[in-house]
Amino acid sequence: MKPLGLVALLLGAAAAAAQTIDEFPIPTDASSPQGITAGPDGNLWFVEQAADKIGRMTLSGTFTEFPVSVAVSGASLFGITSGPDGNLWFSDLLSKKVGKIATDGTITEYPVDLPHPFTSGDIVTGADGALWFTANSGFFNPRMIGRADTSGNTVTYDLWSSPCCAGPIDGPFGIAAGSDGALWFTAGRDIGRIEASGFASGVAYLSTGFAGAMIAAGPDGNLWFTETNSSPAKVARITTGGVLTEFSVPTSGGVPSGITAAPDGNLWFTESSGNKIGRITPFGAVTEFPLPTQSAGPAKIAPGPDGAIWFTESAANQIGRITVASGTPPAVGAVSPASGLATGGTAITLTGSGFVAGAAVHIGDVSATGVDVVDSGTITATTPSLPAGRVFDVVVTNPDTGSGTLPEGWYADFADVPQDHPYHAAVEAIVRARITAGCGGGVYCPSDLVDRSSIAKFLLRGAHGRYYLPPYASGPGYYKFTDVDSTNPLYRWIYELAAEGITTGCGPTLYCPDATVNRASMAVFLLRGKNGSSFVPPAATGTVFADVQTTTYLARWIEALGAAGITSGCGGGNFCPDQPVTRGEMAKFLKRTFLP
């Protein structure tokens, strides 16, 4: 072991306390350690790729190595993760296998049905309790994601057979479990998302054209990933809604590689060519720490059971450890008020715990002004100017760089729906629920009329939740409406609305996507969206609204909407069934139906 102190190289944050880095030589020479994870036994477990071994190291530096039988020596093993069953899991796709190793070193392997051998990528435990892994074939087909349950039953999903991404997808490599319950992966210039059902969707295409490497779930509820060949070097963040932000790393050619969330509320990453360990706060401030060993080749990185950050040095054949900020990081519990002018200037109060004098507040990566740490549980500040109609994370960073994040804690009002607007509360609610992002240019257009295309996304996102995306589908009978094809940006939403029986269109073969939606039709849409296609309301009485008789078209649906407390009519005891629905009214309808 070589304990050394070192001075931080800093960008965009106050001077940090010196960090201590220790390095531990691995017994087998030139073993090229890669993946690393904390085990359930309180030790570190790691892959020795060139030696075809899995290693275990105690916190004091005692090593034990376990050989793995592989088909291709020196290249088969890469990732390792702690499974929900108390074992450590790894993939060996050149041997078409996944395996688990118990804490006593017993190895069990299971076959994976693959069309040919693949290079193993990363492996992670998903929210469903299964192990998910990437099968990396580079530019060659197929490009696959695999899943194994803890009994060793496996299934693979061919990404190439489903048009999942915005650009030409490369082989998947890094993978992480997102806060939305899905698995997120890097695939060359794409970031992809796959649900437990196996449905994959591409959510971002890197505008730089640089390849994403490893990916990790952040403490802020977002996904963070490294870009391997960008210049300058970058670490990027993508929200579960697909908003991408890139942050430059001070060492231009550092080649960020592994990345992990840490107990201090920040992200830590390796720089394989820069020979450094980096720390990035949730608002993008980067600090770098040079390694004591030259050309060590830092690779994968993970938090250890001792609260430190541990990493592999593939070239130096060592395991490294770096300390993080001591103590408990701050926690942000609430912001009051939780919304205000996008132009800034709103006085806010943050409540939580662990706030320290001198703490900084960032909202959407922008510094708040007038920050006053009243006590350890209270901070007052003034909001900065931010893009309108969006929600932003609120981050408190103490002087020791420990960070706490309130995901989506602040909503910047649309310019045309200020705080005193009658539909403000409803609009804020559906923005936070990701049912809408407005009509463009920082406005919501509350007086515009709702068309039948828009209603499809409104209803399905409301019914199925903020992360819902409709599946890709094709084949005979799919394009049942002659006026809706793939040139309509909402075609998937429209056809899913039909598939779920919420609509049958406006005629035998028509959907009428540009037609406006009136209040009577809205009653049917909302009640079927909430209760399912089999829902049939009771017969109308003709006594609820003055302008709705038993013979009025869709009368039973109109009265049922009132009975559900979703509407009290349009005033004067009337419902106004033929009146078109505005976007402002739609917001209130959606909030009352799906977000009570």
Secondary structure by P-SEA (a helix, b strand, c coil): cbbbbbbbbccccccccbbbbbbbbbccccccccbbbbccccbbbbbbccccbbbbbcccbbbbbbbbbcccccccccbbbbccccbbbbbcccccccccccccbbbbbbbbbccccccccbbbbccccbbbbbbbcccccccbbbbbcccccccccccccccccccccccccccccccccbbbbbcccbbbbbccccbbbbcccccccccccccccccccbbbbbbccccccbbbbbcccbbbbbbbcccccccccbbbbccccbbbbbbccccbbbbbcccbbbbbbbbccccccccbbbbccccbbbbbbccccbbbbbbcccccccccccccccccccccbbbbbbbbcccccbbbbbcccccccccccccccbbbbbbccccccbbbbbbbbccccbbbbccccbbbccccccccccaaaaaaaaaaaccccccccccccccccccaaaaaaaaaaaaccccbbbbbbbcccccccccccccccaaaaaaaaaaaccccccccccccccccccaaaaaaaaaaaacccccccccccccccccccccccaaaaaaaaaaaccccccccccccccccccaaaaaaaaaacccc
